[in-house]
Amino acid sequence: MICCAVGTSQQFNNCFLTVKVDGERIYSGATDGRIYVFDWSCHLLHSFIAHQSGVNSMITRNLQLSSAGVEKTVVLVITGGDDNAITTTLLSCVRDEKVTVANRGRLENVHSGQVTGLELIQADDRHHEYEMISASIDQRLFKWQLKLVDGAADLRCEVMGASLTHVSDVSCLAAYEEEDCSGVGKLCVIGGCGLASYRVM
């Protein structure tokens, strides 16, 4: 035996397509367009609608925000779906297992096909500024800048550039940071009907 069960969830009517974890919670996107938040015993803490149908890709990041001198923990959840959209959600999380949606944003029709890959390529938690890459079955890669403004009261996401890939039916994306004599560089790998790697400019 290589593992033992810590927890199992109740039966759901939808399948989970993507899952992310941190030290306290499990985040999963399903075919019904919802994000489900579980504890490590697989007890459902919260769920919310992110997309019209399947959630194909997800980024989660724990952040410390200060408001009126009070530090609070929030979780930034970025998702890509079957509806060609990218959503950004800030979850307010406290240790008594209460999870609520603090803020939401949505970018419609950012791709002309399902958004199947999302990866952070640069993160500045101090200033709450981030760069990410999105990939889709439309064979386009987009570079985005995401900012949390006014203590996360405003989530701003804007495109910084775009490229095409020869890989068809893109189903996954991974990013990697390397350091050489010229400094730190960002690489990404696209998978689908084939595989291709790119240096992010």
C-alpha positions in Angstrom: 0.0 0.0 0.0 1.4 3.4 -1.0 -1.2 5.7 0.6 -4.1 5.7 3.0 -7.4 7.7 2.8 -7.5 10.9 4.8 -11.0 11.9 3.6 -13.5 11.3 0.8 -16.2 13.5 -0.5 -19.9 12.9 -0.9 -21.1 11.8 -4.3 -21.4 14.7 -6.8 -23.4 14.9 -10.0 -20.5 16.5 -11.9 -16.9 15.4 -12.5 -13.9 17.4 -11.2 -11.6 18.6 -14.0 -8.8 20.3 -12.1 -7.6 20.5 -8.5 -5.2 22.6 -6.5 -4.2 22.4 -2.8 -2.6 24.5 -0.1 -1.8 23.7 3.5 -5.4 24.0 4.6 -7.8 23.6 1.7 -8.5 21.8 -1.6 -9.8 23.8 -4.5 -11.5 21.9 -7.4 -13.2 23.0 -10.6 -16.0 20.9 -12.0 -18.0 20.3 -15.2 -20.9 22.4 -13.8 -18.7 25.5 -13.9 -18.4 25.7 -10.1 -15.4 25.9 -7.8 -15.7 23.7 -4.8 -13.6 24.4 -1.7 -12.9 21.5 0.7 -10.9 20.9 3.8 -8.4 18.1 3.9 -11.1 15.7 5.2 -12.9 16.5 1.9 -15.7 18.2 3.8 -17.3 20.9 1.5 -16.7 24.4 2.9 -18.0 26.5 0.0 -18.8 26.5 -3.7 -19.4 29.2 -6.2 -20.1 29.7 -9.9 -17.1 30.6 -12.0 -18.1 29.5 -15.5 -21.0 28.5 -17.6 -19.7 25.0 -17.9 -16.4 23.1 -17.3 -13.5 24.6 -15.4 -10.4 23.5 -17.2 -7.6 25.3 -15.5 -6.9 27.0 -12.2 -4.3 29.0 -10.3 -4.6 29.5 -6.5 -2.4 31.8 -4.4 -2.5 32.7 -0.7 -2.1 36.4 0.0 -1.8 38.5 3.1 -3.7 41.8 2.8 -3.8 44.7 5.3 -7.0 46.6 5.8 -7.4 49.3 8.5 -4.3 48.0 10.1 -5.7 44.4 10.3 -3.9 41.6 8.5 -6.2 39.1 6.7 -5.6 36.0 4.6 -7.3 35.8 1.2 -6.9 33.3 -1.6 -6.7 34.5 -5.2 -8.4 32.0 -7.5 -8.0 32.4 -11.3 -9.8 30.0 -13.6 -10.2 29.3 -17.3 -13.3 27.6 -18.7 -15.2 26.0 -21.5 -17.0 29.4 -22.0 -13.7 31.0 -23.3 -13.5 33.2 -20.2 -11.1 33.8 -17.4 -12.4 34.6 -14.0 -10.6 36.1 -11.0 -12.0 35.5 -7.5 -10.8 36.6 -4.0 -11.8 34.3 -1.3 -11.8 35.4 2.4 -10.7 32.4 4.5 -10.6 32.1 8.3 -9.4 29.2 10.4 -12.9 28.4 11.6 -13.5 27.0 8.1 -15.6 29.9 6.9 -14.9 30.7 3.3 -16.7 33.6 1.5 -16.3 35.4 -1.9 -14.8 38.8 -1.3 -14.4 40.0 -4.9 -14.9 38.7 -8.4 -13.9 39.7 -11.9 -14.6 38.2 -15.3 -13.0 38.5 -18.7 -15.3 37.4 -21.5 -14.2 35.7 -24.7 -10.5 36.2 -24.1 -9.9 33.2 -26.3 -12.0 31.8 -29.2 -12.0 28.4 -27.6 -11.8 26.7 -24.3 -9.2 28.1 -21.9 -7.2 24.9 -21.0 -4.1 26.3 -19.4 -3.2 29.1 -16.9 0.2 29.6 -15.2 1.7 32.4 -13.1 5.0 33.5 -14.5 5.8 36.3 -12.1 4.5 37.2 -8.7 5.1 40.3 -6.6 3.1 39.6 -3.4 4.3 42.8 -1.7 2.7 45.1 -4.4 0.1 42.5 -5.4 1.1 42.5 -9.1 1.2 39.3 -11.1 1.9 38.1 -14.7 0.3 35.0 -16.1 0.1 33.0 -19.3 -3.2 31.6 -20.7 -3.5 28.9 -23.4 -6.4 27.6 -25.3 -7.5 25.1 -28.0 -7.5 28.2 -30.3 -3.7 27.8 -30.4 -3.1 31.2 -28.9 -1.0 32.2 -25.9 -1.8 35.4 -24.0 0.4 37.1 -21.5 -1.6 39.0 -18.8 -1.0 41.5 -16.0 -3.1 41.2 -12.9 -3.2 43.9 -10.2 -5.0 44.1 -6.9 -5.8 47.7 -6.3 -7.1 49.6 -3.2 -6.6 46.7 -0.8 -8.0 44.2 -3.3 -11.2 46.2 -3.7 -10.4 46.2 -7.4 -9.0 43.3 -9.5 -7.6 44.6 -12.8 -6.5 42.2 -15.6 -5.2 43.3 -18.9 -3.5 41.6 -21.9 0.3 42.3 -22.4 0.9 40.3 -25.6 -0.1 37.3 -27.7 1.6 34.5 -29.6 0.5 31.5 -31.7 1.5 27.9 -31.2 1.6 25.1 -33.8 0.3 22.6 -31.2 -3.3 21.8 -31.9 -5.9 20.7 -29.3 -3.9 22.4 -26.5 -4.9 20.7 -23.2 -2.2 21.7 -20.7 0.3 24.4 -19.9 3.3 24.5 -17.5 5.7 27.3 -16.7 9.2 27.3 -15.4 11.7 29.9 -14.2 15.4 29.5 -15.0 18.4 31.6 -14.0 21.5 31.9 -16.1 24.3 34.5 -16.7 21.8 36.8 -18.4 19.4 36.8 -15.4 16.1 35.0 -14.7 14.1 33.8 -17.7 10.6 32.4 -18.0 9.8 29.3 -20.0 6.5 27.7 -20.7 5.5 24.3 -22.2 2.3 23.6 -24.2 0.9 20.1 -24.5 -1.8 18.8 -26.9 -1.4 17.1 -30.2 2.3 17.5 -29.7 4.5 19.4 -27.3 6.3 22.8 -27.7 8.4 25.0 -25.3 8.7 28.7 -25.5 10.7 31.5 -23.8 8.4 34.2 -22.4 9.5 37.7 -23.4 
